[in-house]
Amino acid sequence: MARVKKLSAFLVLSLAIFYVSAEVRVKRQDEDENPEVNVEELCQDRPGDEYFRLSAEGDCRDVVRCTRAGLKQITCPSGLAFDIEKQTCDWKAKVDNCDKKEKPRKVLPILKTDEPICPEGKLSCGNGECIEKELFCNDKPDCKDESDENACTVDLDPNRAPDCDPTQCVLPDCFCSADGTRIPGNIEPSQVPQMITITFNGAVNVDNIDLYEDIFNGQRQNPNGCQIRGTFFVSHKYTNYSAVQDLHRRGHEISVFSLTHKDDPKYWTQGSYDDWLAEMAGARLIIERFANITDGSIIGVRAPYLRVGGNKQFEMMADQFFVYDASITASLGRVPIWPYTLYFRMPHKCNGNAHNCPSRSHPVWEMVMNELDRRDDPTFDESLPGCHMVDSCSNIQSGEQFGRLLRHNFNRHYNSNRAPLGLHFHASWLKSKKEYREELIKFIEEMLGRNDVFFVTMLQVIQWMQNPTELNSLRDFQEWKEKCDVKGQPYCSLPNACPLNTRELPGETLRLFTCMECPDTYPWLLNPTGDGFVAK
């Protein structure tokens, strides 16, 4: 019960912050209002998306940012304050930087000059010191002023991945395009299957198993005669591994959503290689062992809170043979973006939480999350920012609105380049109102009435992209025929309910549901198999 309350509180806070952030007042700040402000001086070398305070006095609600037209002000709603570090409105009690006017200024290296100031193969630190180009952005300060670690974004990293080169990047191993909108195999849009991926994040357990059985009831088939499929990004705590085992038996894709799901955003954004290894490879080890998944099919990762971990996350993924990440969001645009490989530079701006996208070249697929257009009436309503998870579309309050969202975004994809449409959920949102579940099932059945729409897993999207196949040949597309129509019974009808604890979580007794033997201790970061130290 405590867990449910904690989750509810978190959802309320998230929605409150999202809602009030979207409702902030924007106004022009001109020199009549604040004559002592020198806009030119304030905005020199300052990023256009950075908010800062004009004064550290007051109630900590007002900030401004630089635009071509001058300064634009936002005011957080009553009860909230602006967090300069996080660059968002938050509960006042949680903001501890009201005395700071701006984010700390970092010394930048001197990367662009008319004449070279360093020998070939070297670049200049902010203080004029020259060091090897390879030493920039390696997570270890080598300049005396540490400036070599301060310009490491996708656009600035001196060792960044090159721009897309279609002559070098060829399928099946590599796919890129200049703006991300090109269809693999240059197939005509009318001959491309409209793929829809339904994904769920979090623990699989008694709270949501009935929902998954309702949506994936074994009776709904794609046009090739195979059952519709989903992808489950599973987190460890509270997961019933016998239920995960059965989802896998029925042909759904199981991927990892971390072991601990820690709620400290910096833990993920700034995580070390070893943090990501313990979280993601550890979570995979636990699923493989206690859900008895032995076919090597757990190949996908999604970062908690979509807090991408930069190059460290992707280095770990490549080393551990994870095939794809599904955490990076692409801003709402006229034409959606196809998934791409990260051998070459990502084809869109680094959007989303904390902007820590990978800047280097990595042999990993990015199953990009195209933002959904959440306008109630797209022909009339003013522009609104998109939303990446369906449940973050905070204006959706009824089943009818949800249905319009689904159909409008389907049409946006279907009538342009038919990039896969991602519908990403937390199960608790779909269960919060019966009409949401009913509307989703109605949408699925409506789409299955067509002959060119397929509900597939993330892996099946990659399989199609590696071997682009026109609609009229898809009935015999072998990669989509595996586990086509699953019959039979679950591996066990009565799983072991193992009451366990671990020294890593003192005072907690947790039940691990599995068809396998109970481990000695509850699996956790330092002991993912549960075979190690026993809690005293």
C-alpha positions, 0 to 999 in steps of 0.5 A, a space after each residue: 500500500 505504501 508503494 502505491 501511495 508513494 507512486 501516486 504522490 510521484 504521479 501527482 507531483 509530476 503532473 502538477 509540475 508538468 501542468 504548471 510549467 505549461 501554463 506559465 505566463 510569458 511577457 516581453 521585458 522591455 527597458 521601460 519596465 526595468 531600465 537598469 537592464 543591459 540586454 546586450 551585455 546580459 545575453 552575450 555568449 548565453 544560450 537562448 534556452 537558458 533561464 536566469 534571474 535578474 535578481 536573487 531577491 523576491 519569491 524565486 518565481 521569476 526568470 528570463 531568457 534571451 530571445 531576438 526580441 529581447 528578454 522573455 520572462 516566465 513566472 512559476 505558479 504560486 507555491 512553486 519556485 524556479 530551479 536554476 540547476 534543473 531549469 524547471 519549476 518545482 515545489 519551493 521546498 525542493 529548490 535550494 538555489 534561490 540565491 543564485 541568479 544563473 547556472 555556473 558559467 564554465 570555461 569553454 575551450 577555444 575550438 574555432 579560430 581563424 588561424 590555428 593556434 595549436 600544432 596539428 592533432 591538438 586543440 586549445 583549452 580555454 587558457 590557451 594550453 594545447 592538448 591532444 584532440 583525443 583527450 577532449 570529452 573523455 570524462 577526465 579533465 586534462 586542461 588545467 582549467 578543465 575546459 576540455 570537458 565543458 564542450 561535449 554536446 552532440 554539436 561541440 564534441 571535437 571527437 563527435 560522430 561524423 555527419 551521415 554519409 549514405 555511401 558508407 552507412 548501408 543496411 543491414 548494419 547501418 542506417 542514417 539520413 540527413 534529417 532522419 525522415 528517409 524511408 529505408 530502402 527508398 520504398 514508396 510510402 504507399 508500399 511501407 507497412 505502418 508499424 505501431 509499437 506499444 511499449 510499457 515501462 516498469 514492473 510486471 505484476 498483479 497490478 497490470 497483468 490483467 491489462 496486458 491480457 486484455 490488450 494482447 488476448 491472442 485473438 487480435 492478428 496482424 494482416 500476416 496472420 500473426 498475433 499483435 505484439 508489444 515490448 515490455 521495458 521491465 524494472 526489477 523491484 516488485 516484478 513477477 518473473 513468472 508473468 514475464 516468462 509467460 509474456 516472453 513465451 507468448 512472443 512479446 519482447 522483453 527489454 530492460 528498464 534498470 534494476 533499481 529505478 532510482 529516482 535521482 535524475 542525476 544518477 542516470 544523467 551523470 552515471 558512470 560506465 559501471 553504474 550503467 553496467 550494474 543497472 542494465 546488464 544486472 537487470 538483464 541477468 536477473 530477468 534471464 535467470 528468474 524468468 528463464 529467458 535463455 535465447 539471448 533475446 533481451 537486447 533493448 534498453 530504456 533509461 528511467 525518466 528517459 534520462 539518457 546517460 551520454 556516451 558512457 551508457 552507449 559504450 556499455 551497451 555496445 560492450 554488453 551486446 545490447 542492440 538498441 536504446 529507446 530513450 531519446 526523444 525527437 521534438 514534434 515536427 512536420 514529418 516524424 523520424 525513422 529509427 537510426 544507428 549511432 555510427 553517424 551523428 543523430 539527425 535531430 536536436 538532442 531533446 528531452 531530459 538533461 540533453 545528455 545524448 551520445 556524441 560519439 559513434 556507437 554500434 547501437 540502434 536508436 529507437 527514437 521516441 517521436 513526440 505526439 501531437 496532443 492538440 485537441 483540434 489540430 486544424 484549429 488549436 494553437 501550437 503546443 509542445 509534444 509529449 513522448 509518453 502518452 501519459 505525459 500528454 496532460 491535457 488528455 482527460 477523457 477517452 474521447 480525447 485519447 481516441 482523437 490523439 491516437 487517430 490524429 497521430 496515426 494519420 500524421 505518420 501514415 500520410 507522410 513517411 510512415 515512420 513507426 508510431 510509438 505508443 509508450 505507456 505506464 500501465 497505471 495510466 491506462 488503468 486509471 480510467 476504464 475508458 482509456 483501456 477501451 479506447 486503446 482496444 477500439 483503436 487497435 481493432 480499427 487499425 487491424 481492419 486495414 491491410 497495411 498496419 502492423 502492431 510489432 515489437 521494437 526488434 521487429 521494426 529493426 528486422 524490417 528496416 534491415 530488410 525493407 520489404 514491400 507490403 505485398 510481400 510481407 505475408 511471407 516476411 520470415 523475420 515476423 513469422 517467429 512465434 507467429 501464433 502461440 498456443 500452450 500453457 504457462 511454464 508453471 501455474 503456481 510460481 514460488 513466492 520467495 520472501 527475501 531480503 538483502 544487506 543492500 536494502 536493510 529492513 526490507 523483505 521483498 517477495 520474488 515470484 518465479 517458476 525457478 528455484 528461490 535464490 538465497 537473497 533478494 537480487 540487487 546491484 552487488 549481487 544480481 543472481 541472489 547467490 551471494 551474501 545472506 542478510 543477517 
